[in-house]
Amino acid sequence: MLKICNLNNADQYFYIDKENANKLEVFFNLTEKGKEWNELGNYLYNFSIGIKVKNDWRINNNKFHFLRNLTNEKNIEKHIHKNNLNI
């Protein structure tokens, strides 16, 4: 599982599995920020295909909220508590 954290607010984070990280990466790449913030798409893609990445991913406030809003908008499954994961 990948924990996506708001670098500016430690209380804001969510968890995502590989399958949903791949979905998020595809939707993200189609947004207006897909090229500007391509490192986000690359990180999600690498995680989704099993390339080792840091599982506690800290990104700035704007990027965090963009990804969180995109997961909500596209109904991508995410978790807010690690102990509630369906692994």
C-alpha positions as CSV (number, residue, x, y, z in Angstrom):
1,M,0.0,0.0,0.0
2,L,1.1,3.5,-0.8
3,K,0.5,6.2,1.8
4,I,0.1,9.6,0.1
5,C,0.7,12.4,2.6
6,N,0.3,16.2,2.6
7,L,3.7,17.6,3.3
8,N,2.1,20.7,4.8
9,N,-0.3,18.9,7.1
10,A,0.6,15.5,8.6
11,D,-3.0,14.8,9.5
12,Q,-4.0,14.7,5.8
13,Y,-3.2,11.4,4.0
14,F,-4.8,8.4,2.4
15,Y,-3.7,4.9,1.3
16,I,-4.0,3.4,-2.1
17,D,-3.3,0.0,-3.5
18,K,-1.4,-0.9,-6.7
19,E,-4.5,-1.4,-8.8
20,N,-6.1,1.9,-7.8
21,A,-2.8,3.8,-8.1
22,N,-2.7,2.6,-11.7
23,K,-6.2,4.0,-12.3
24,L,-5.3,7.3,-10.6
25,E,-2.2,7.6,-12.7
26,V,-4.2,7.1,-15.9
27,F,-6.8,9.7,-14.9
28,F,-4.1,12.1,-13.7
29,N,-2.2,12.0,-17.0
30,L,-5.3,13.1,-18.7
31,T,-5.6,16.3,-16.6
32,E,-4.2,19.7,-17.2
33,K,-1.5,19.0,-14.5
34,G,-0.5,15.7,-16.1
35,K,2.5,17.1,-18.0
36,E,3.4,19.9,-15.5
37,W,3.5,17.5,-12.5
38,N,4.7,14.4,-14.5
39,E,6.7,13.2,-11.5
40,L,3.4,12.4,-9.8
41,G,2.2,10.2,-12.6
42,N,5.6,8.5,-12.8
43,Y,5.6,7.8,-9.0
44,L,2.0,6.3,-9.2
45,Y,2.9,4.3,-12.3
46,N,6.1,2.9,-10.7
47,F,4.3,1.9,-7.6
48,S,1.5,0.3,-9.6
49,I,3.8,-2.0,-11.6
50,G,5.9,-3.0,-8.5
51,I,8.9,-0.8,-8.9
52,K,10.2,-0.1,-5.4
53,V,9.2,3.4,-4.2
54,K,9.1,4.9,-0.8
55,N,5.7,3.8,0.7
56,D,5.3,7.0,2.7
57,W,5.0,9.6,-0.2
58,R,5.0,13.2,0.9
59,I,3.8,15.8,-1.6
60,N,3.0,19.5,-1.2
61,N,-0.4,20.8,-0.4
62,N,-1.5,21.7,-3.9
63,K,-0.5,18.3,-5.3
64,F,-2.0,16.4,-2.4
65,H,-5.4,18.1,-2.8
66,F,-5.3,17.7,-6.5
67,L,-4.8,13.9,-6.3
68,R,-7.3,13.5,-3.4
69,N,-9.9,15.4,-5.3
70,L,-9.2,13.4,-8.4
71,T,-9.6,10.1,-6.5
72,N,-13.0,11.4,-5.2
73,E,-14.1,12.7,-8.6
74,K,-13.3,9.4,-10.4
75,N,-14.5,7.2,-7.6
76,I,-11.1,5.6,-7.1
77,E,-10.9,3.4,-4.0
78,K,-8.7,4.8,-1.2
79,H,-8.5,4.2,2.5
80,I,-8.0,6.7,5.3
81,H,-6.9,4.1,7.9
82,K,-4.2,1.5,7.3
83,N,-6.0,-1.0,9.6
84,N,-9.1,-0.8,7.4
85,L,-7.3,-2.0,4.2
86,N,-8.7,-4.9,2.2
87,I,-5.4,-6.6,1.4
